[in-house]
Amino acid sequence: MNKQLAVFLSLISFIVVFVSCNDAPSKDKVGILMGRAKVLVDETIAPIVEDQLNVFQSSYTNTELTMVSMPENQVINYLLRDSAQIAVTSRALTEQEIEFFKKKKIYPKMVKFATDAIAVITHKNNTDSTITVDEIVRLMKGNDIAGVRTMVFDNSNSSTVDYFRQLAGVEKLPEQGVYAMKTSADILRYVNENPQSVGVIGVNWIVQPPNDLIDYVNNVKLMGVRNQKGKPGDDAYYKPTQTNLALNLYPFTRTLYCINVQGKKAVGMGFSAFLHGERGQRLILKAGLLPDSIPSREIIIRK
């Protein structure tokens, strides 16, 4: 993040803290910490964003943010169609997308706030608990690997599908062996019912699952992944822990962004600042992701 943006976010964060101590007049008014808005969210990271929105709204009661989760390709399309003006995604806008908004005199604000991991899971009773990047590439190209019958994604328009298609250099999923479900919850149910399958899912669904999915999560396990030769993490099998994310040892990571195209000083600015501020970053830590800025800790030494 450049210095100018860092200063801007610090200023907004100060305003966020200051206003939290004072009652804002109404949700119907527009401001950094007041007003209503729809927030489009990549479904693969929905649990952590839902937590952030709940804490933000409970702290700033004159805001009302409605979360709508969907595959990331749809999120971007809705932004471009002006169906919403705030989004949380696993990628930044492309140059072409930025130019689209600039032609409308709107200058997108993109705030990086976390590093996410794409987890590979299998049934807890599966004797195999490791997989290599090369094996996943083979699956994506329609080839078989020992011990794995199927690999499942959440949705054909998902950011995780895009990630692995680019990794394998393929344009679409193979006709056999790799399938797209509809949601991340469907992945958990499928892996529960098919012990020799692997699922590709955002790690926050495993660390902080919704209450109705806890039993499913308890029946799966994270697989250790070994990277391709010559890349970080090629010496062993690594799981998507915060330490491994920080050391760049886990291969399947992506940056999370809050994108604001409101084009004015409105609640999108306040929410972006909250995500990148200390409280938002602590929630990121709790969710098992890597914060963009590590929250400080006070250590009290008693004599």
C-alpha positions in Angstrom: 0.0 0.0 0.0 1.4 3.4 -0.9 2.1 6.1 1.7 -0.7 8.4 0.6 -3.3 5.7 0.9 -2.0 4.6 4.3 -2.3 8.2 5.6 -5.8 8.4 4.2 -6.9 5.2 5.9 -5.3 6.2 9.2 -7.3 9.5 9.1 -10.5 7.6 8.3 -9.8 5.1 11.1 -9.5 8.0 13.5 -12.8 9.3 12.4 -14.3 5.9 12.8 -13.1 5.6 16.4 -14.2 9.2 17.2 -17.7 9.0 15.8 -18.3 5.6 17.6 -18.4 7.7 20.8 -21.1 9.9 19.5 -24.6 9.1 18.1 -25.0 9.8 14.4 -28.4 11.2 13.4 -29.9 8.7 11.0 -29.4 5.7 8.7 -31.1 7.7 6.0 -28.3 10.3 5.9 -25.2 9.7 3.9 -21.8 9.8 5.5 -18.7 7.7 6.3 -20.4 6.2 9.3 -24.1 6.5 8.5 -26.3 5.3 5.7 -27.5 2.1 4.0 -25.7 0.1 1.3 -25.5 -3.4 -0.2 -22.2 -5.2 0.1 -21.5 -7.9 -2.5 -19.2 -10.6 -1.3 -17.3 -13.5 -2.9 -19.0 -16.5 -1.5 -15.7 -18.3 -0.7 -14.9 -15.6 1.9 -18.5 -15.0 3.2 -18.0 -16.1 6.9 -15.2 -13.6 7.6 -17.0 -10.7 5.9 -20.2 -11.5 7.7 -18.3 -11.3 11.0 -16.8 -7.9 10.0 -20.2 -6.5 9.0 -21.8 -7.6 12.2 -19.2 -5.9 14.4 -19.1 -2.8 12.2 -22.9 -2.3 12.4 -23.1 -3.0 16.1 -20.4 -0.4 16.7 -21.9 2.2 14.3 -25.6 1.9 14.7 -26.5 4.4 12.1 -25.2 2.1 9.4 -27.1 -0.7 7.6 -25.1 -2.9 5.3 -26.8 -5.8 3.6 -24.4 -8.6 2.6 -25.2 -10.5 -0.6 -22.8 -13.4 -1.3 -22.4 -14.9 -4.8 -19.6 -16.2 -7.1 -16.9 -13.6 -7.6 -17.5 -13.3 -11.4 -21.1 -12.2 -10.6 -19.8 -9.8 -7.9 -17.7 -7.9 -10.5 -20.5 -8.0 -13.1 -22.9 -6.5 -10.6 -20.4 -3.7 -9.8 -20.0 -2.9 -13.5 -23.8 -2.8 -13.9 -24.2 -0.5 -10.9 -26.3 -3.0 -9.0 -24.1 -2.3 -6.0 -21.2 0.0 -5.1 -19.3 -1.9 -2.4 -17.7 -5.4 -2.8 -15.3 -7.7 -1.1 -13.3 -9.9 -3.4 -10.2 -12.0 -3.8 -8.8 -9.9 -6.6 -8.4 -6.2 -7.5 -10.2 -4.6 -10.4 -8.4 -5.0 -13.7 -7.1 -2.0 -15.7 -10.0 -2.3 -18.1 -12.5 -2.4 -15.2 -10.9 0.7 -13.6 -11.1 2.5 -16.9 -14.8 1.6 -17.2 -15.5 3.5 -13.9 -13.2 6.4 -14.7 -15.2 7.1 -17.9 -18.2 7.5 -15.5 -16.1 9.9 -13.4 -15.9 7.3 -10.6 -12.5 6.5 -9.2 -12.5 3.1 -7.5 -10.9 2.8 -4.1 -9.4 -0.7 -3.4 -8.2 -1.5 0.1 -6.1 -4.6 0.6 -6.9 -6.0 4.1 -5.9 -9.7 4.3 -4.3 -12.7 2.8 -6.6 -15.7 2.4 -5.8 -19.3 1.9 -7.6 -21.7 -0.4 -7.8 -25.0 1.6 -7.8 -28.5 0.2 -9.9 -30.8 2.4 -10.8 -34.5 2.5 -12.8 -36.8 4.8 -11.2 -37.3 8.2 -11.2 -41.0 7.7 -9.2 -40.8 4.5 -5.8 -42.4 5.1 -4.2 -39.9 2.7 -3.8 -36.4 4.2 -1.3 -34.8 1.7 -1.4 -33.7 -1.9 1.0 -31.9 -4.2 0.4 -28.9 -6.5 1.5 -31.1 -9.5 -1.2 -33.7 -8.6 -3.8 -31.0 -8.4 -2.7 -29.7 -11.8 -3.1 -33.3 -13.2 -6.6 -33.4 -11.8 -7.4 -30.1 -13.4 -6.2 -31.5 -16.8 -8.5 -34.5 -16.5 -5.9 -37.0 -15.3 -6.3 -39.4 -12.5 -4.2 -39.5 -9.3 -3.9 -42.3 -6.8 -6.3 -42.1 -3.8 -8.6 -39.3 -5.2 -11.7 -40.1 -7.1 -13.2 -36.6 -7.4 -12.3 -33.0 -6.7 -15.1 -30.5 -6.1 -15.4 -26.7 -6.1 -18.2 -24.4 -4.9 -19.4 -23.0 -8.2 -18.3 -22.8 -11.8 -18.1 -19.0 -11.6 -16.1 -19.1 -8.3 -12.8 -17.3 -7.6 -11.3 -20.7 -6.6 -12.2 -22.2 -10.0 -10.5 -19.2 -11.7 -7.5 -19.6 -9.4 -6.9 -23.3 -10.2 -7.7 -22.9 -13.9 -5.0 -20.3 -14.2 -2.7 -22.5 -12.1 -3.2 -25.5 -14.5 -3.4 -23.4 -17.7 -6.8 -24.7 -18.7 -9.9 -22.8 -19.9 -12.5 -25.0 -18.2 -13.0 -27.8 -15.8 -12.5 -31.3 -17.2 -15.6 -33.3 -18.1 -14.8 -36.0 -15.5 -13.3 -36.1 -12.1 -13.6 -32.4 -11.2 -17.0 -30.9 -10.5 -18.5 -27.6 -9.5 -21.3 -27.6 -6.9 -23.4 -24.5 -6.0 -22.0 -23.3 -2.7 -19.2 -23.9 -0.2 -21.7 -25.7 2.1 -22.3 -28.2 -0.8 -18.5 -29.0 -0.8 -18.6 -29.9 2.9 -21.6 -32.1 2.4 -20.1 -33.8 -0.6 -16.8 -34.6 1.1 -18.7 -35.9 4.1 -20.5 -38.4 1.9 -17.6 -39.2 -0.4 -14.5 -40.1 1.7 -12.1 -40.4 -1.3 -12.9 -37.0 -2.6 -11.1 -33.7 -2.1 -12.8 -30.3 -1.8 -11.4 -26.8 -2.6 -12.8 -24.2 -0.2 -11.9 -20.9 1.5 -10.1 -21.7 4.8 -12.4 -19.4 6.8 -15.2 -21.9 6.2 -13.2 -24.4 8.1 -11.9 -22.1 10.9 -15.2 -20.3 11.6 -18.0 -22.3 10.0 -21.6 -21.3 10.3 -23.4 -23.2 13.1 -25.4 -25.4 10.8 -22.2 -26.7 9.2 -20.1 -27.4 12.3 -20.9 -31.2 12.2 -19.8 -31.3 8.6 -16.5 -29.5 9.3 -15.8 -31.9 12.2 -15.8 -34.7 9.7 -13.2 -33.3 7.3 -9.5 -32.4 7.6 -7.1 -30.0 6.0 -4.6 -31.6 3.6 -1.0 -30.7 3.6 0.2 -29.3 0.2 3.7 -29.5 -1.3 4.6 -26.8 -3.9 6.2 -27.4 -7.3 9.9 -27.8 -7.4 11.9 -24.6 -7.2 9.1 -22.7 -5.4 8.7 -21.8 -1.7 7.2 -24.7 0.2 8.6 -27.4 -2.1 10.4 -29.2 0.7 7.5 -30.5 2.7 3.7 -30.6 3.0 2.2 -27.4 4.5 -1.2 -26.7 5.8 -2.9 -23.2 5.5 -1.9 -22.0 9.0 -1.2 -18.3 9.7 2.5 -19.0 10.2 2.7 -20.8 6.8 0.9 -17.9 5.2 3.3 -15.4 6.7 6.3 -17.4 5.6 4.9 -18.0 2.1 5.1 -21.7 2.5 1.5 -22.6 1.7 1.0 -22.4 -2.1 -2.6 -21.5 -2.5 -3.0 -17.9 -1.3 -4.7 -14.7 -2.6 -5.2 -11.1 -1.5 -8.5 -9.9 -0.3 -9.8 -6.4 -1.2 -12.6 -4.1 -0.3 -13.7 -2.3 -3.5 -15.6 1.0 -3.2 -17.1 2.6 -6.2 -19.6 4.9 -4.4 -17.9 7.9 -5.8 -18.5 10.0 -2.7 -17.8 10.1 1.0 -20.2 7.4 2.1 -20.4 4.3 4.3 -18.1 2.4 1.9 -15.2 4.5 3.1 -16.0 3.8 6.7 -16.3 0.0 6.2 -13.0 -0.1 4.2 -11.2 1.8 7.0 -12.7 -0.6 9.6 -11.5 -3.6 7.7 -8.0 -2.2 7.6 -8.1 -0.8 11.2 -7.1 -2.6 14.3 -10.5 -4.1 15.2 -11.0 -5.4 11.6 -7.5 -6.8 11.6 -8.0 -8.6 14.9 -11.1 -10.3 13.4 -8.9 -11.4 10.5 -6.5 -13.0 12.9 -9.4 -14.8 14.7 -10.7 -16.1 11.4 -7.4 -17.9 10.6 -6.3 -15.5 7.8 -3.3 -13.3 7.6 -4.0 -9.6 8.4 -2.5 -7.0 6.1 -1.1 -5.2 9.2 -0.5 -7.3 12.3 -2.3 -5.7 15.3 0.0 -4.7 18.1 0.0 -6.3 21.5 0.9 -4.7 24.8 3.1 -6.9 27.0 2.9 -6.0 30.7 5.9 -7.2 32.7 5.1 -7.5 36.4 7.8 -7.2 39.0 
